[in-house]
Amino acid sequence: MGFIVNDVSNKDFIVKLLFAACLCSSSLAYSVELKMEPAVNVQGLYNDNLRMAPESETQESTSGYSLQPIVNISAEEYRLWDLAFGAKFKVTRYQDVDNLDTNNAFMKLRGSRKTERSSWTLSSSFERNTNFDTDFDTETQDAHLLLDDTTVRKTATLSPSVSWQISEASMMSFALTTTDISYDDSDYVSYTYNSAQFSSYWQLSIQHQLGFTVSYSEYDNEDKSYSYDQT
């Protein structure tokens, strides 16, 4: 059985059929969405007793500013992949006081890829943070000088993971995480922390499922004075 091309009604039917096929094919093709969100925060700072000195001693005051640019970028293709990047920097400056100036930063990156039965994810981050020493300096006569020492801590983290949908009722996943922490010009000891985890479960019924999780972690510092493994 075939269509008669010269028949007007059959021509209309063919046109409608082709139009419906185009709609179905276009609904399966997802476009990529891209977002960008930049921002800048500016703050004025003032401190009337910088060194936290008692009233019997000279109290030092200062003023300054804080500049914080922020940017978040993300891209996504529905049900296929996504990618996100975020960065935040903070610069702080004080007048006539050098050891209070800080340059802090935080960055993160995350991406994932999905297939019919699997999902792959990679996450990473980096942070640079300046902390002021809250302990009294016992080597000087002015024990109230709490802001003499600063500690710059850098933290880098990388975490890949994958999950598989073995069947409609079973799934397993595997994840790794490594974290490296270091200090600049400080008595603190740099160290690394690594962990791994494997999980699997089976859906026995609507209300019941069976599964297990196995994990491993290790800690090592720079001078090897202390380390441990845990399972």
matplotlib code that plots the C-alpha trace (Angstrom):
import matplotlib.pyplot as plt

x = [0.0, 1.4, 0.6, -0.7, 1.5, -1.0, -3.7, -3.9, -5.0, -2.0, 0.3, -1.0, -0.6, 3.1, 3.8, 2.3, 4.2, 7.5, 6.7, 6.0, 9.3, 11.2, 9.6, 10.5, 14.1, 14.6, 13.3, 16.1, 18.8, 19.6, 21.4, 24.3, 23.5, 26.3, 26.2, 28.6, 28.1, 30.9, 30.8, 33.0, 32.7, 34.5, 34.7, 36.2, 37.9, 38.8, 40.2, 40.7, 42.8, 44.7, 47.1, 44.4, 46.5, 45.2, 44.1, 47.3, 49.4, 49.3, 46.5, 47.2, 44.5, 44.5, 42.2, 42.2, 40.1, 39.1, 38.7, 36.9, 36.3, 34.1, 33.3, 31.2, 31.1, 29.0, 28.1, 25.7, 24.2, 21.0, 21.5, 25.0, 27.6, 28.1, 31.1, 31.4, 34.2, 34.2, 36.9, 37.0, 40.0, 40.2, 42.9, 43.1, 45.3, 45.9, 47.6, 51.1, 50.8, 52.5, 52.0, 48.2, 48.1, 46.6, 46.0, 43.5, 42.0, 39.6, 39.0, 36.9, 36.3, 33.7, 32.8, 30.7, 29.8, 26.7, 25.9, 23.0, 24.4, 27.3, 28.2, 31.8, 32.6, 35.8, 36.0, 39.0, 39.5, 42.3, 42.3, 44.9, 44.0, 45.9, 45.4, 46.8, 48.5, 46.2, 48.9, 50.9, 54.4, 56.4, 59.7, 59.0, 58.1, 54.8, 52.8, 49.7, 51.0, 48.7, 49.2, 52.9, 52.8, 50.7, 50.2, 49.5, 47.7, 47.2, 44.8, 44.5, 41.9, 41.2, 38.3, 37.3, 34.4, 32.4, 29.1, 27.6, 24.0, 24.6, 20.9, 17.6, 18.0, 21.8, 24.4, 28.1, 30.3, 34.0, 35.5, 39.0, 39.9, 43.4, 44.0, 47.4, 47.8, 51.0, 52.1, 54.4, 57.0, 55.4, 56.2, 53.2, 54.0, 52.5, 50.6, 48.5, 45.3, 44.1, 40.9, 39.1, 35.6, 33.7, 30.0, 27.5, 23.8, 20.9, 17.3, 15.5, 12.0, 10.4, 11.1, 14.3, 17.8, 21.1, 24.5, 28.0, 30.7, 34.5, 36.7, 40.4, 42.3, 45.8, 47.6, 51.2, 53.0, 56.1, 58.8, 57.3, 57.1, 53.4, 51.3, 48.4, 46.3, 42.7, 40.3]
y = [0.0, 3.4, 7.1, 8.6, 11.7, 13.5, 13.3, 16.5, 14.8, 12.5, 15.4, 17.1, 14.0, 13.6, 17.2, 16.8, 13.5, 15.2, 18.1, 15.8, 13.9, 17.2, 18.1, 14.7, 15.0, 18.5, 17.6, 15.1, 17.6, 19.7, 23.0, 24.1, 26.6, 29.0, 31.2, 33.8, 35.8, 38.3, 40.6, 42.9, 43.7, 46.8, 47.5, 50.2, 49.2, 51.0, 49.7, 52.0, 49.6, 47.4, 45.8, 45.3, 47.3, 48.2, 51.8, 52.5, 52.1, 53.8, 52.4, 52.2, 52.9, 52.3, 52.3, 50.3, 48.7, 45.2, 44.4, 41.1, 40.1, 37.1, 35.1, 32.0, 30.3, 27.3, 25.4, 22.5, 20.2, 18.6, 15.0, 14.8, 16.9, 20.0, 22.1, 24.8, 27.1, 29.6, 31.9, 34.4, 36.7, 39.0, 41.7, 43.6, 46.6, 48.7, 52.1, 52.2, 48.5, 46.0, 42.8, 43.0, 43.0, 39.8, 38.1, 35.3, 33.2, 30.4, 28.5, 25.5, 23.4, 20.7, 18.7, 15.6, 13.4, 11.2, 8.2, 5.8, 3.7, 5.7, 9.0, 10.4, 13.4, 15.3, 18.0, 20.1, 23.2, 25.5, 27.8, 30.3, 31.7, 34.0, 33.6, 35.8, 34.1, 34.2, 33.1, 35.6, 36.3, 35.4, 36.3, 40.1, 42.4, 43.4, 40.3, 41.9, 42.0, 39.4, 40.3, 39.9, 36.4, 35.3, 31.8, 31.3, 28.0, 26.5, 23.7, 21.8, 19.0, 16.6, 14.2, 11.9, 9.6, 7.3, 5.4, 2.5, 1.4, -2.3, -3.1, -1.5, -2.8, -2.6, 0.1, 0.6, 3.6, 4.4, 7.7, 9.0, 12.1, 13.6, 16.7, 18.5, 21.2, 23.3, 26.3, 29.2, 30.4, 28.7, 26.1, 24.1, 20.8, 20.3, 17.1, 15.1, 13.2, 10.5, 8.4, 5.9, 4.5, 1.7, 1.2, -1.2, -1.9, -4.0, -3.0, -6.1, -4.5, -1.2, -0.8, -2.9, -2.8, -4.5, -2.9, -2.5, 0.2, -0.3, 2.7, 3.4, 6.5, 7.5, 10.5, 11.5, 14.7, 16.2, 15.1, 11.6, 12.1, 10.9, 8.9, 6.4, 4.2, 3.3, 0.8]
z = [0.0, -1.0, -1.2, -4.4, -4.9, -7.0, -4.3, -2.4, 0.9, 0.8, 0.2, 3.3, 5.3, 4.2, 5.1, 8.5, 9.0, 8.1, 10.4, 13.3, 12.7, 12.8, 16.1, 17.6, 16.4, 17.6, 21.1, 21.5, 20.6, 23.7, 23.4, 25.6, 28.4, 29.4, 32.5, 33.8, 37.1, 37.9, 40.9, 42.9, 46.6, 48.1, 51.8, 53.9, 57.1, 60.4, 63.7, 66.6, 68.7, 66.3, 68.8, 71.5, 73.9, 77.3, 78.1, 80.0, 76.8, 73.4, 71.3, 67.6, 65.0, 61.3, 58.3, 55.1, 52.4, 51.1, 47.4, 46.5, 42.9, 42.3, 39.2, 38.6, 35.2, 34.3, 31.2, 30.8, 28.2, 29.6, 30.7, 29.1, 30.8, 33.0, 33.9, 36.6, 37.7, 40.5, 41.8, 44.6, 45.5, 48.5, 48.8, 52.1, 52.7, 55.8, 56.1, 57.7, 58.9, 56.6, 58.5, 58.2, 54.4, 53.1, 49.7, 49.9, 47.1, 46.6, 43.4, 42.5, 39.4, 38.9, 35.8, 35.1, 32.2, 32.0, 29.9, 29.9, 32.8, 34.2, 35.7, 35.9, 38.1, 38.8, 41.5, 42.5, 44.7, 45.9, 48.8, 50.1, 53.5, 55.9, 59.6, 62.4, 65.4, 68.4, 70.9, 73.0, 71.9, 75.0, 73.5, 73.6, 76.5, 74.8, 75.4, 74.0, 70.4, 69.0, 65.3, 65.0, 63.3, 60.4, 59.0, 55.2, 54.6, 51.2, 50.6, 47.3, 46.9, 44.0, 44.0, 41.0, 41.3, 39.0, 39.5, 37.4, 37.0, 36.7, 36.3, 37.2, 40.8, 41.4, 41.4, 42.5, 42.9, 43.5, 44.7, 45.5, 47.4, 47.9, 50.0, 50.2, 52.9, 53.1, 55.1, 54.2, 56.6, 59.6, 62.3, 61.2, 59.3, 55.8, 55.3, 52.8, 53.4, 50.9, 51.0, 48.8, 49.0, 47.2, 47.6, 46.1, 46.7, 45.5, 45.5, 46.9, 47.0, 47.1, 50.9, 51.2, 49.8, 50.6, 50.3, 51.6, 51.7, 52.0, 52.7, 53.1, 54.3, 55.0, 56.6, 56.0, 57.1, 55.5, 58.0, 58.4, 62.1, 62.2, 59.8, 59.9, 57.7, 58.4, 56.7]

ax = plt.figure().add_subplot(projection="3d")
ax.plot(x, y, z, "-o")
ax.set_aspect("equal")
plt.show()
